[in-house]
Amino acid sequence: MSESDTVTGEASPVRKIIHIDMDAFYASVEQRDNPDLRGKPVAVGGSAERGVVAAASYEARQFGVRSAMPSVTAKRQCPDLIFVRPRFEVYKAISRQIRGIFAEHTPIIEPLSLDEAYLDVTENLQGIPLARDIALKIRGKIKAETDLNASAGISYNKFLAKLASDHRKPNGQFVISPEMGPAFVETLPVGRFHGIGPATAAKMNALGLFTGLDIRNQTLEFMNANFGKSGAYYYWISRGVDDRPVRANRIRKSIGAETTFSTDLAEYGALAAELKPLVDKVWRHCEATGNRGRTVTLKIKFADFEIITRSRSVAAAVAGRNDLERLACGLLEVEMPLPKRVRLLGVSLSALQTGDDAEPQLTLGI
């Protein structure tokens, strides 16, 4: 894409957005650091008996192993699967190193997770005319400095850049130009649209919407009537239009922690004891970032993998660690006795505010 390219005939220059996605990041780090794991199916996560796969190497993916899959299922699909405990501090350090490489080209960086980010390089610090060349340079430096592979998608908006990064994985890049955008989307199954999950895809299919072209043929009124506030988003992305900016210093929506037990639990005392270290972890993150939140959510995963969540919002930001624990335990108490044994508990804090904006909640009667 050149500086003179324009979108739909407008006078303003086309935006140049890059989506960088590290290839099988956690698993690739483990294979890099342990030569015995290279070329073998690797899953980063908990034990085969109790855990969940956090990341899978490409060798493991060939057997259908995917992230968020119960480890016992992954082991059944790939009997030779090797489980490795996650080393999040290592992954975070490498992620910071990679973001330093991004910052050599633009200050407009929107991290989505440790292993992916959007970059707006419309005006880039090195004066490189073509976004594809910036992506090549970034990927080359990531490889040289970390010995890890990254894929990149380049386009004129975030939606298409993310689609493009999936198109040439692993260790590749792809450009969707303004001329290509609408045609690229029209043949895409709705289930592959980022932001459309399985339930929404099933609803679309029931309405006769199977591809981007099917959505494009609908009116905005139809999409709003059937999909609420998301209808307009689906309407416009089916036309290759996505005006969302790349948001530097994006504020995270929630802070959470969870744990899977070695043995399923049922008693309140045992479950409440397991909440304490989770609350500690969430509050340490609040202290480190200066964030506070108004909504506490308790996540319960039962032994049969059914998940329920319960939330409570307060008028102003939760003031301290003990208040957070009281709220979380209060949510648990309401659910007792539980109908089934529990394999996982999680606690999260959302409706976040920075410390300067957060008026403390002084009284928290449950």
SENU-996573 format. One record per residue (C-alpha): residue in one letter; y, x negated, z negated. Coordinates in pm, 1 decimal, m for minus. Layout:
BEGIN
+------+----------+----------+----------+
| fike |       yy |       xx |       zz |
+------+----------+----------+----------+
|    a |        Y |        X |        Z |
...
+------+----------+----------+----------+
// end
This chain:
BEGIN
+------+----------+----------+----------+
| fike |       yy |       xx |       zz |
+------+----------+----------+----------+
|    m |      0.0 |      0.0 |      0.0 |
|    s |    332.3 |   m143.9 |    102.2 |
|    e |    673.7 |   m101.4 |    m56.0 |
|    s |    778.6 |    133.4 |    226.2 |
|    d |    489.9 |    378.6 |    182.2 |
|    t |    595.8 |    726.7 |     77.6 |
|    v |    408.6 |   1026.0 |    m59.4 |
|    t |    430.3 |   1355.8 |    134.4 |
|    g |    742.3 |   1242.5 |    312.6 |
|    e |    954.7 |   1193.6 |      1.2 |
|    a |   1221.3 |    925.4 |      2.9 |
|    s |   1106.8 |    751.5 |   m314.0 |
|    p |    855.5 |    464.4 |   m285.8 |
|    v |    494.1 |    545.1 |   m354.1 |
|    r |    377.3 |    457.8 |   m701.5 |
|    k |    123.1 |    178.6 |   m730.0 |
|    i |   m130.1 |    255.5 |  m1002.9 |
|    i |   m430.5 |     38.4 |  m1089.4 |
|    h |   m718.7 |    155.4 |  m1305.6 |
|    i |   m917.0 |   m137.6 |  m1447.1 |
|    d |  m1262.2 |    m65.1 |  m1589.6 |
|    m |  m1479.3 |   m338.0 |  m1738.2 |
|    d |  m1837.9 |   m318.5 |  m1613.5 |
|    a |  m2086.6 |   m219.5 |  m1888.8 |
|    f |  m1845.5 |   m391.9 |  m2126.8 |
|    y |  m2028.9 |   m405.6 |  m2461.1 |
|    a |  m2365.9 |   m478.8 |  m2301.6 |
|    s |  m2215.6 |   m741.6 |  m2070.3 |
|    v |  m2058.9 |   m921.3 |  m2367.2 |
|    e |  m2398.0 |   m932.5 |  m2539.5 |
|    q |  m2569.0 |  m1063.4 |  m2224.5 |
|    r |  m2295.7 |  m1322.8 |  m2181.3 |
|    d |  m2332.1 |  m1449.6 |  m2536.6 |
|    n |  m2713.2 |  m1442.1 |  m2545.1 |
|    p |  m2878.6 |  m1589.4 |  m2233.4 |
|    d |  m3212.7 |  m1438.1 |  m2338.9 |
|    l |  m3069.5 |  m1091.4 |  m2267.1 |
|    r |  m2954.4 |  m1162.5 |  m1912.4 |
|    g |  m3129.1 |   m964.1 |  m1644.4 |
|    k |  m3297.1 |   m743.0 |  m1904.2 |
|    p |  m3234.2 |   m378.7 |  m1999.7 |
|    v |  m3000.4 |   m384.5 |  m2299.8 |
|    a |  m2857.4 |   m103.4 |  m2511.8 |
|    v |  m2579.9 |   m162.9 |  m2761.3 |
|    g |  m2618.8 |     76.5 |  m3051.9 |
|    g |  m2830.3 |    175.6 |  m3347.8 |
|    s |  m3200.5 |    133.1 |  m3396.3 |
|    a |  m3450.4 |    299.5 |  m3168.6 |
|    e |  m3544.2 |    541.3 |  m3447.2 |
|    r |  m3206.5 |    667.2 |  m3568.3 |
|    g |  m2923.5 |    547.2 |  m3349.9 |
|    v |  m2727.0 |    644.5 |  m3042.4 |
|    v |  m2660.9 |    426.9 |  m2737.5 |
|    a |  m2298.7 |    306.4 |  m2733.5 |
|    a |  m2335.5 |    117.0 |  m2404.4 |
|    a |  m2611.6 |     31.0 |  m2159.0 |
|    s |  m2649.5 |   m263.5 |  m1923.9 |
|    y |  m2691.9 |   m196.4 |  m1553.3 |
|    e |  m3056.5 |   m294.2 |  m1584.5 |
|    a |  m3099.0 |    m17.8 |  m1844.6 |
|    r |  m2905.5 |    234.9 |  m1636.7 |
|    q |  m3165.6 |    202.1 |  m1362.3 |
|    f |  m3402.8 |    379.3 |  m1603.1 |
|    g |  m3153.3 |    656.6 |  m1674.5 |
|    v |  m3025.7 |    512.9 |  m2002.4 |
|    r |  m2667.1 |    623.7 |  m2066.4 |
|    s |  m2407.8 |    599.3 |  m2342.6 |
|    a |  m2422.4 |    872.3 |  m2611.4 |
|    m |  m2797.2 |    913.4 |  m2547.2 |
|    p |  m3015.7 |    923.1 |  m2861.5 |
|    s |  m3180.2 |    583.5 |  m2893.7 |
|    v |  m3526.4 |    736.5 |  m2922.7 |
|    t |  m3475.2 |    907.3 |  m2584.9 |
|    a |  m3347.7 |    584.8 |  m2430.0 |
|    k |  m3652.2 |    395.3 |  m2556.0 |
|    r |  m3880.3 |    662.5 |  m2413.5 |
|    q |  m3717.4 |    630.5 |  m2071.3 |
|    c |  m3716.0 |    250.5 |  m2081.6 |
|    p |  m3995.6 |    113.6 |  m2303.9 |
|    d |  m3874.4 |   m245.8 |  m2256.6 |
|    l |  m3521.1 |   m159.2 |  m2369.9 |
|    i |  m3370.3 |   m417.4 |  m2606.8 |
|    f |  m3138.7 |   m280.9 |  m2876.9 |
|    v |  m2846.3 |   m493.5 |  m2995.4 |
|    r |  m2620.8 |   m407.0 |  m3288.5 |
|    p |  m2257.6 |   m364.2 |  m3179.3 |
|    r |  m2002.1 |   m634.8 |  m3264.0 |
|    f |  m1679.1 |   m439.6 |  m3242.0 |
|    e |  m1456.4 |   m719.6 |  m3368.7 |
|    v |  m1578.7 |   m936.0 |  m3079.0 |
|    y |  m1516.2 |   m656.7 |  m2827.9 |
|    k |  m1167.6 |   m597.4 |  m2968.8 |
|    a |  m1078.2 |   m966.8 |  m2941.6 |
|    i |  m1188.9 |   m979.0 |  m2578.0 |
|    s |  m1000.8 |   m656.2 |  m2506.4 |
|    r |   m679.5 |   m811.9 |  m2644.0 |
|    q |   m737.3 |  m1115.7 |  m2421.6 |
|    i |   m777.0 |   m892.1 |  m2116.0 |
|    r |   m463.4 |   m693.3 |  m2198.9 |
|    g |   m278.3 |  m1022.8 |  m2213.4 |
|    i |   m379.0 |  m1076.5 |  m1849.9 |
|    f |   m248.7 |   m729.3 |  m1761.4 |
|    a |     83.2 |   m811.6 |  m1929.9 |
|    e |    134.9 |  m1104.9 |  m1692.7 |
|    h |    186.7 |   m846.6 |  m1418.6 |
|    t |    345.3 |   m540.7 |  m1582.7 |
|    p |    460.2 |   m413.3 |  m1922.2 |
|    i |    356.7 |    m59.8 |  m1823.8 |
|    i |     m1.4 |    m56.0 |  m1954.2 |
|    e |   m184.5 |    251.2 |  m2084.9 |
|    p |   m507.6 |    154.1 |  m2261.8 |
|    l |   m769.5 |    429.2 |  m2257.6 |
|    s |  m1026.7 |    239.2 |  m2464.5 |
|    l |  m1129.8 |   m120.4 |  m2528.0 |
|    d |  m1269.3 |   m148.3 |  m2175.4 |
|    e |  m1032.3 |     41.6 |  m1947.2 |
|    a |   m661.8 |     86.6 |  m1881.8 |
|    y |   m406.0 |    211.8 |  m1632.9 |
|    l |   m137.4 |    m24.0 |  m1501.9 |
|    d |    177.7 |     79.6 |  m1315.5 |
|    v |    255.2 |   m213.7 |  m1082.9 |
|    t |    513.6 |    m38.8 |   m864.2 |
|    e |    753.2 |   m305.2 |   m989.5 |
|    n |    542.0 |   m602.0 |  m1096.0 |
|    l |    649.9 |   m917.8 |  m1274.7 |
|    q |    511.4 |  m1156.3 |  m1012.8 |
|    g |    664.0 |   m985.1 |   m710.3 |
|    i |    328.6 |   m935.5 |   m536.7 |
|    p |    380.8 |   m678.5 |   m258.0 |
|    l |     33.8 |   m523.9 |   m243.4 |
|    a |   m132.8 |   m355.7 |   m540.7 |
|    r |   m475.5 |   m452.0 |   m407.0 |
|    d |   m377.2 |   m819.3 |   m432.2 |
|    i |   m260.3 |   m769.5 |   m790.9 |
|    a |   m596.1 |   m610.7 |   m875.0 |
|    l |   m782.4 |   m900.1 |   m711.8 |
|    k |   m578.6 |  m1151.5 |   m909.7 |
|    i |   m633.5 |   m967.0 |  m1238.1 |
|    r |  m1007.3 |   m933.3 |  m1181.2 |
|    g |  m1034.7 |  m1299.6 |  m1085.4 |
|    k |   m855.4 |  m1414.4 |  m1398.8 |
|    i |  m1064.2 |  m1185.6 |  m1620.3 |
|    k |  m1376.6 |  m1342.8 |  m1471.8 |
|    a |  m1242.5 |  m1696.7 |  m1509.2 |
|    e |  m1130.9 |  m1651.6 |  m1871.4 |
|    t |  m1402.0 |  m1422.7 |  m2011.1 |
|    d |  m1694.7 |  m1456.2 |  m1767.5 |
|    l |  m1700.8 |  m1075.3 |  m1744.0 |
|    n |  m1672.9 |   m850.5 |  m1440.8 |
|    a |  m1417.2 |   m574.6 |  m1391.1 |
|    s |  m1386.4 |   m303.0 |  m1130.9 |
|    a |  m1053.0 |   m167.1 |  m1010.5 |
|    g |   m922.6 |    144.0 |   m843.3 |
|    i |   m587.2 |    138.7 |   m667.9 |
|    s |   m395.7 |    448.4 |   m565.8 |
|    y |    m66.9 |    634.0 |   m587.7 |
|    n |   m157.6 |    829.8 |   m902.3 |
|    k |   m378.1 |    806.4 |  m1210.8 |
|    f |   m637.8 |   1063.6 |  m1108.8 |
|    l |   m715.1 |    893.2 |   m778.7 |
|    a |   m698.8 |    540.6 |   m922.8 |
|    k |   m971.0 |    631.3 |  m1173.9 |
|    l |  m1184.4 |    787.3 |   m900.4 |
|    a |  m1136.5 |    475.4 |   m689.6 |
|    s |  m1253.7 |    240.8 |   m965.9 |
|    d |  m1585.1 |    429.0 |   m979.2 |
|    h |  m1628.1 |    399.9 |   m602.5 |
|    r |  m1718.3 |     30.5 |   m582.8 |
|    k |  m1878.2 |    m36.9 |   m921.4 |
|    p |  m1986.8 |   m283.2 |  m1038.8 |
|    n |  m1752.5 |   m576.4 |   m973.4 |
|    g |  m1560.0 |   m422.2 |   m686.0 |
|    q |  m1237.7 |   m246.5 |   m602.6 |
|    f |  m1129.7 |     36.4 |   m375.8 |
|    v |   m796.7 |    167.6 |   m247.8 |
|    i |   m715.3 |    535.1 |   m193.7 |
|    s |   m393.8 |    542.5 |      7.7 |
|    p |   m160.1 |    844.2 |     28.3 |
|    e |   m306.1 |    921.8 |    369.2 |
|    m |   m661.0 |    922.0 |    228.5 |
|    g |   m598.1 |   1111.7 |    m94.5 |
|    p |   m637.9 |   1480.0 |     m0.2 |
|    a |   m938.8 |   1415.1 |    226.2 |
|    f |  m1106.4 |   1202.1 |    m42.5 |
|    v |  m1075.2 |   1480.2 |   m297.7 |
|    e |  m1180.6 |   1769.6 |    m75.1 |
|    t |  m1542.5 |   1651.6 |    m42.2 |
|    l |  m1576.6 |   1556.8 |   m410.0 |
|    p |  m1808.0 |   1776.8 |   m621.7 |
|    v |  m1612.0 |   1935.3 |   m905.9 |
|    g |  m1848.8 |   1778.0 |  m1159.1 |
|    r |  m1717.7 |   1434.4 |  m1059.4 |
|    f |  m1353.0 |   1523.0 |  m1125.5 |
|    h |  m1227.8 |   1334.2 |  m1430.3 |
|    g |  m1124.0 |   1595.7 |  m1683.3 |
|    i |  m1381.9 |   1853.8 |  m1569.7 |
|    g |  m1679.0 |   1859.0 |  m1806.0 |
|    p |  m2020.0 |   2022.5 |  m1757.3 |
|    a |  m1914.9 |   2359.9 |  m1900.8 |
|    t |  m1604.2 |   2384.1 |  m1681.4 |
|    a |  m1798.9 |   2266.6 |  m1376.6 |
|    a |  m2057.6 |   2538.8 |  m1439.5 |
|    k |  m1782.0 |   2799.9 |  m1466.4 |
|    m |  m1629.4 |   2675.8 |  m1141.4 |
|    n |  m1967.2 |   2692.8 |   m968.0 |
|    a |  m2010.3 |   3051.6 |  m1088.7 |
|    l |  m1676.3 |   3131.4 |   m923.7 |
|    g |  m1787.3 |   2968.7 |   m598.5 |
|    l |  m1595.4 |   2644.9 |   m654.9 |
|    f |  m1816.5 |   2347.6 |   m574.8 |
|    t |  m1581.7 |   2089.9 |   m418.9 |
|    g |  m1219.5 |   1987.2 |   m420.8 |
|    l |  m1168.6 |   2186.2 |   m101.4 |
|    d |  m1295.3 |   2501.0 |   m271.6 |
|    i |  m1032.6 |   2457.6 |   m544.2 |
|    r |   m763.1 |   2378.6 |   m288.3 |
|    n |   m832.4 |   2709.0 |   m114.0 |
|    q |   m744.5 |   2901.9 |   m430.9 |
|    t |   m400.3 |   3015.6 |   m537.9 |
|    l |   m224.0 |   2874.9 |   m841.7 |
|    e |   m237.0 |   3223.2 |   m994.2 |
|    f |   m616.3 |   3234.3 |   m955.2 |
|    m |   m659.2 |   2894.1 |  m1119.7 |
|    n |   m428.8 |   2981.4 |  m1409.7 |
|    a |   m600.9 |   3316.0 |  m1463.4 |
|    n |   m945.7 |   3157.6 |  m1482.0 |
|    f |   m874.3 |   2819.6 |  m1643.7 |
|    g |   m564.7 |   2874.3 |  m1855.4 |
|    k |   m325.4 |   2585.0 |  m1898.9 |
|    s |   m568.0 |   2349.7 |  m1721.0 |
|    g |   m560.5 |   2563.0 |  m1408.0 |
|    a |   m241.9 |   2406.9 |  m1273.3 |
|    y |   m382.0 |   2056.8 |  m1326.9 |
|    y |   m697.5 |   2140.5 |  m1128.6 |
|    y |   m487.5 |   2308.5 |   m858.3 |
|    w |   m272.5 |   2000.8 |   m802.9 |
|    i |   m537.8 |   1729.7 |   m829.1 |
|    s |   m742.8 |   1913.8 |   m565.2 |
|    r |   m445.5 |   1836.4 |   m340.2 |
|    g |   m434.2 |   1471.8 |   m445.5 |
|    v |   m123.4 |   1531.2 |   m657.8 |
|    d |    m95.8 |   1391.1 |  m1011.1 |
|    d |    252.0 |   1315.9 |  m1143.8 |
|    r |    144.6 |   1198.5 |  m1489.5 |
|    p |    316.6 |    868.6 |  m1573.2 |
|    v |    138.1 |    560.5 |  m1699.7 |
|    r |    233.6 |    570.2 |  m2067.3 |
|    a |    285.5 |    233.5 |  m2229.3 |
|    n |    218.4 |    224.6 |  m2605.0 |
|    r |     34.0 |    552.4 |  m2580.5 |
|    i |    m11.5 |    708.9 |  m2922.9 |
|    r |   m375.4 |    773.4 |  m3000.0 |
|    k |   m464.4 |   1133.9 |  m3071.4 |
|    s |   m689.4 |   1075.4 |  m3370.1 |
|    i |   m837.3 |    816.8 |  m3604.4 |
|    g |  m1200.3 |    862.8 |  m3697.7 |
|    a |  m1518.1 |    708.5 |  m3833.3 |
|    e |  m1878.4 |    823.4 |  m3846.3 |
|    t |  m2217.5 |    700.0 |  m3960.2 |
|    t |  m2580.7 |    780.3 |  m3883.5 |
|    f |  m2808.3 |    782.5 |  m4187.8 |
|    s |  m3135.6 |    593.1 |  m4208.1 |
|    t |  m3287.8 |    909.2 |  m4360.1 |
|    d |  m3172.6 |   1268.0 |  m4307.9 |
|    l |  m2975.1 |   1405.4 |  m4604.3 |
|    a |  m2929.4 |   1754.5 |  m4744.7 |
|    e |  m2777.0 |   1736.5 |  m5095.7 |
|    y |  m2401.5 |   1760.4 |  m5145.6 |
|    g |  m2386.1 |   1458.1 |  m5377.9 |
|    a |  m2557.9 |   1228.7 |  m5130.1 |
|    l |  m2343.5 |   1353.5 |  m4841.4 |
|    a |  m2019.1 |   1324.2 |  m5040.1 |
|    a |  m2111.7 |    966.6 |  m5131.5 |
|    e |  m2150.2 |    888.0 |  m4761.5 |
|    l |  m1804.3 |   1030.6 |  m4692.3 |
|    k |  m1631.8 |    774.1 |  m4915.7 |
|    p |  m1673.1 |    466.0 |  m4689.9 |
|    l |  m1577.5 |    675.4 |  m4386.7 |
|    v |  m1257.3 |    786.1 |  m4557.8 |
|    d |  m1190.9 |    423.0 |  m4654.5 |
|    k |  m1226.0 |    312.7 |  m4293.2 |
|    v |   m997.9 |    585.5 |  m4157.8 |
|    w |   m732.6 |    518.2 |  m4419.4 |
|    r |   m741.9 |    141.1 |  m4359.0 |
|    h |   m664.4 |    213.1 |  m3995.2 |
|    c |   m378.9 |    441.3 |  m4099.9 |
|    e |   m236.1 |    165.4 |  m4317.8 |
|    a |   m270.4 |    m93.3 |  m4041.5 |
|    t |   m101.3 |    119.4 |  m3774.7 |
|    g |    149.1 |    308.3 |  m3986.5 |
|    n |      9.9 |    639.8 |  m3861.9 |
|    r |    m36.9 |    950.2 |  m4072.2 |
|    g |   m193.2 |   1282.8 |  m3978.7 |
|    r |   m192.7 |   1650.2 |  m4071.5 |
|    t |   m538.4 |   1763.9 |  m3955.0 |
|    v |   m863.7 |   1650.9 |  m4116.1 |
|    t |  m1187.9 |   1717.3 |  m3927.9 |
|    l |  m1541.4 |   1690.7 |  m4063.3 |
|    k |  m1821.9 |   1634.7 |  m3811.4 |
|    i |  m2181.6 |   1717.4 |  m3903.9 |
|    k |  m2476.9 |   1635.1 |  m3680.4 |
|    f |  m2802.6 |   1791.3 |  m3792.8 |
|    a |  m3149.6 |   1641.4 |  m3757.6 |
|    d |  m3206.9 |   1844.7 |  m3439.2 |
|    f |  m2882.6 |   1697.6 |  m3291.0 |
|    e |  m2685.1 |   2021.8 |  m3322.6 |
|    i |  m2322.1 |   1935.1 |  m3402.8 |
|    i |  m2063.9 |   2140.1 |  m3591.1 |
|    t |  m1704.4 |   2047.9 |  m3674.9 |
|    r |  m1477.1 |   2193.4 |  m3938.9 |
|    s |  m1103.3 |   2124.2 |  m3963.5 |
|    r |   m814.8 |   2187.7 |  m4196.6 |
|    s |   m446.3 |   2132.3 |  m4121.7 |
|    v |   m179.0 |   2086.7 |  m4385.1 |
|    a |    194.5 |   2141.6 |  m4360.7 |
|    a |    289.1 |   1774.1 |  m4369.4 |
|    a |    114.9 |   1441.1 |  m4332.7 |
|    v |   m172.0 |   1355.4 |  m4568.5 |
|    a |    m14.3 |   1124.8 |  m4823.7 |
|    g |   m296.5 |    899.2 |  m4936.3 |
|    r |   m658.5 |    796.9 |  m4923.7 |
|    n |   m763.6 |   1017.9 |  m5216.8 |
|    d |   m601.2 |   1322.9 |  m5060.2 |
|    l |   m791.8 |   1255.5 |  m4739.2 |
|    e |  m1118.0 |   1235.9 |  m4933.9 |
|    r |  m1045.8 |   1560.8 |  m5120.6 |
|    l |   m981.3 |   1742.0 |  m4795.0 |
|    a |  m1296.6 |   1605.7 |  m4631.7 |
|    c |  m1512.9 |   1688.3 |  m4933.3 |
|    g |  m1356.8 |   2033.8 |  m4949.2 |
|    l |  m1462.8 |   2100.6 |  m4591.7 |
|    l |  m1815.3 |   1988.1 |  m4679.7 |
|    e |  m1829.4 |   2205.8 |  m4992.7 |
|    v |  m1749.7 |   2518.6 |  m4792.1 |
|    e |  m2054.8 |   2456.8 |  m4571.7 |
|    m |  m2299.7 |   2411.2 |  m4861.2 |
|    p |  m2583.6 |   2480.5 |  m4870.9 |
|    l |  m2638.8 |   2349.0 |  m4521.6 |
|    p |  m2903.8 |   2521.2 |  m4307.6 |
|    k |  m3063.8 |   2194.2 |  m4195.5 |
|    r |  m3083.6 |   1831.4 |  m4292.6 |
|    v |  m2805.0 |   1602.6 |  m4171.2 |
|    r |  m2842.8 |   1282.2 |  m3968.9 |
|    l |  m2471.9 |   1197.0 |  m3917.1 |
|    l |  m2134.7 |   1256.5 |  m4080.3 |
|    g |  m1792.7 |   1186.1 |  m3937.0 |
|    v |  m1433.7 |   1215.1 |  m4058.3 |
|    s |  m1121.9 |   1208.3 |  m3842.4 |
|    l |   m749.4 |   1250.7 |  m3889.3 |
|    s |   m540.6 |   1396.8 |  m3606.9 |
|    a |   m197.8 |   1548.0 |  m3537.5 |
|    l |    m80.8 |   1191.8 |  m3589.1 |
|    q |    273.2 |   1080.0 |  m3665.0 |
|    t |    422.8 |    739.2 |  m3718.6 |
|    g |    502.8 |    649.3 |  m4076.3 |
|    d |    875.9 |    695.3 |  m4018.4 |
|    d |    826.1 |   1050.5 |  m3893.0 |
|    a |    558.7 |   1157.4 |  m4140.7 |
|    e |    681.7 |   1352.2 |  m4441.1 |
|    p |    408.2 |   1314.3 |  m4705.8 |
|    q |    205.7 |   1611.6 |  m4821.2 |
|    l |    262.9 |   1606.6 |  m5195.2 |
|    t |     17.3 |   1866.6 |  m5322.2 |
|    l |   m324.8 |   1923.9 |  m5175.1 |
|    g |   m501.8 |   2198.3 |  m5365.4 |
|    i |   m838.3 |   2274.6 |  m5208.9 |
+------+----------+----------+----------+
// end
